[in-house]
């Protein structure tokens, strides 16, 4: 099973509040159950921003994500966290600390570039044990303070696509490259160009 469903509640709220987490965790479990009944074993979401340093917020997030990871493990599913709010290293260390593999990664290379100015190629190897789904998106960070970014069509931003695609192939990822275009005047045309761009690069790299 390789299809996916997005979890709206966690995207809106994250798991940073101990008082609201029980409701969000229960809803997330039911979404995992629904996805499973639809023969879908990946649910993508955002969990909030993982702090760099150990603190109370990080502890609260870890408790919630560990519970979800154990539950996802028990039914053979994945709760996939989208990259971007933190660097790949910080996210990887957080996932390593959960003690279960049910919470994994929906890898968005553009988010790492736009939000954290992180290297999405190196990030693939950092998160290699967790990547179960990816977004195909591109963009640049315009400024770090204040944080501003610009999403761009594939091949026109800061993602080094040949290196990124080769890295995914090297770690054995065989899932979807899901094209995501959230802005622009002609997103449908950009999506078509993105599909053509990916097919061309994969063919050139001998991965297709």
Secondary structure, DSSP 8 states (H G I E B T S, - for coil): ---EEE-HHHHHH-S--HHHHHHHHHHHHHHHHHHHHTT--EEEE------SS--HHHHHHHHHHHHHHHHHHHHT-EEEEES-SS-HHHHHHHHHTTSSSSEEEEEEHHHHHHHH---HHHHHHHTTTTEEEEEE-EEEEEEETTEEEEEE-TTSSS--HHHHHHHHHHTT--S-EEE----STTHHHHHHHHHHHHHHHHHHHT--
